[in-house]
Amino acid sequence: GSPRLPTAVNITWSSINFKTILRWQPKPSDYFYTVEILGQTSNTQRKCIQTTETECDVTDVLRNVRETYTAHILSVTSSRMDNFEQPPYAVSENFTPYNQTIIGKPEIQNYTQKDSKMSIVFKDPLTPYMFPNGSFQSVRDIFKNDLEYKLYYWKDQSSGKKDATTKSNKFEINVESTKNYCFYIQGIIPSRSKNRTGQESMVLCTSVGRNILDEYGTEVFIILVAVAAAVLALAIALPVILCKRKRAKLAREKQPLNGP
């Protein structure tokens, strides 16, 4: 018979927000790969048929996210698929999207620091799965009450971190009114034994930027207005004074010199 084809090795599942890519090695030469996804209750489905790639997006066949799946990566020649001989294949580890997908970065929409309150509003990451109306489901739509978010925050230029937790899309925390704070957010699935923490959002920092009225009251404001008015008056008066002096000088120069 024909020589046995090499089979895939180093098979890994990579999944963020339920977008799931299967990867393996080596690159094929003179043969192809075909991926079969086997679920506990669902029918076997084929993906990336006769591909020369070493990765395959299997997101759309893992819609039952609580099911546990296994991948068979078949090594095939174009003719081998047409007969009934079972091609050689490698088997992946089991994968359960609900337990193993990583929560991606939350998107921070708005953050403010007013007096001693810091408020942060953010969005849930979206998944590739859609509602019947065509809008994308978020990770919260799938995880529901299993999902929470953790905020880590600290005074700018300081290393001492504090944290807070929410099940909503907003944090409101007490801070020192005159200090700037830096922070980031990440999703958490506390019920998991592994992959509990998601990716961290970008780190952002507040800029207290207190205006003069807040800081010193109306007295300073009145003084500043008075100074500004004086500067303006001087700016108007100075050319007038200079002009008058110039005229007076010209007039003096035109007068005849008195004799002895």
RACORMO-V416333 format. One record per residue. N is the residue number from 1. RES is the residue in one small letter. PSI is psi in whole degrees, 0 to 359 (NA if undefined). Layout:
# RACORMO-V416333
N_RES_PSI, N_RES_PSI
This chain:
# RACORMO-V416333
1_g_175, 2_s_153, 3_p_147, 4_r_137, 5_l_150, 6_p_150, 7_t_161, 8_a_149, 9_v_170, 10_n_50, 11_i_128, 12_t_148, 13_w_132, 14_s_118, 15_s_122, 16_i_126, 17_n_36, 18_f_3, 19_k_117, 20_t_124, 21_i_132, 22_l_132, 23_r_153, 24_w_179, 25_q_167, 26_p_177, 27_k_135, 28_p_151, 29_s_125, 30_d_18, 31_y_177, 32_f_169, 33_y_147, 34_t_135, 35_v_132, 36_e_130, 37_i_123, 38_l_125, 39_g_168, 40_q_322, 41_t_343, 42_s_160, 43_n_152, 44_t_134, 45_q_141, 46_r_140, 47_k_157, 48_c_57, 49_i_129, 50_q_55, 51_t_152, 52_t_2, 53_e_167, 54_t_29, 55_e_158, 56_c_127, 57_d_112, 58_v_16, 59_t_313, 60_d_346, 61_v_7, 62_l_34, 63_r_327, 64_n_88, 65_v_344, 66_r_353, 67_e_154, 68_t_130, 69_y_155, 70_t_145, 71_a_135, 72_h_124, 73_i_106, 74_l_139, 75_s_120, 76_v_153, 77_t_163, 78_s_328, 79_s_330, 80_r_332, 81_m_340, 82_d_339, 83_n_183, 84_f_7, 85_e_134, 86_q_118, 87_p_158, 88_p_147, 89_y_160, 90_a_150, 91_v_133, 92_s_171, 93_e_163, 94_n_152, 95_f_126, 96_t_106, 97_p_317, 98_y_325, 99_n_340, 100_q_342, 101_t_146, 102_i_139, 103_i_126, 104_g_185, 105_k_130, 106_p_149, 107_e_117, 108_i_122, 109_q_323, 110_n_144, 111_y_139, 112_t_151, 113_q_111, 114_k_123, 115_d_238, 116_s_20, 117_k_129, 118_m_129, 119_s_132, 120_i_127, 121_v_135, 122_f_166, 123_k_146, 124_d_144, 125_p_147, 126_l_154, 127_t_170, 128_p_351, 129_y_143, 130_m_154, 131_f_164, 132_p_333, 133_n_0, 134_g_354, 135_s_152, 136_f_140, 137_q_142, 138_s_170, 139_v_330, 140_r_325, 141_d_330, 142_i_312, 143_f_336, 144_k_237, 145_n_351, 146_d_346, 147_l_134, 148_e_170, 149_y_146, 150_k_133, 151_l_129, 152_y_128, 153_y_153, 154_w_156, 155_k_137, 156_d_138, 157_q_12, 158_s_159, 159_s_353, 160_g_108, 161_k_144, 162_k_165, 163_d_160, 164_a_156, 165_t_144, 166_t_156, 167_k_3, 168_s_195, 169_n_28, 170_k_141, 171_f_139, 172_e_117, 173_i_158, 174_n_134, 175_v_172, 176_e_130, 177_s_334, 178_t_1, 179_k_144, 180_n_148, 181_y_147, 182_c_154, 183_f_161, 184_y_165, 185_i_148, 186_q_148, 187_g_150, 188_i_140, 189_i_92, 190_p_335, 191_s_346, 192_r_150, 193_s_332, 194_k_166, 195_n_39, 196_r_322, 197_t_140, 198_g_187, 199_q_148, 200_e_139, 201_s_172, 202_m_152, 203_v_128, 204_l_156, 205_c_141, 206_t_158, 207_s_105, 208_v_314, 209_g_45, 210_r_135, 211_n_168, 212_i_323, 213_l_318, 214_d_320, 215_e_315, 216_y_352, 217_g_186, 218_t_338, 219_e_311, 220_v_323, 221_f_316, 222_i_317, 223_i_316, 224_l_319, 225_v_318, 226_a_316, 227_v_316, 228_a_320, 229_a_319, 230_a_317, 231_v_318, 232_l_316, 233_a_319, 234_l_320, 235_a_326, 236_i_318, 237_a_324, 238_l_312, 239_p_323, 240_v_313, 241_i_314, 242_l_320, 243_c_316, 244_k_319, 245_r_322, 246_k_316, 247_r_316, 248_a_321, 249_k_316, 250_l_318, 251_a_319, 252_r_320, 253_e_333, 254_k_339, 255_q_138, 256_p_147, 257_l_135, 258_n_139, 259_g_176, 260_p_NA
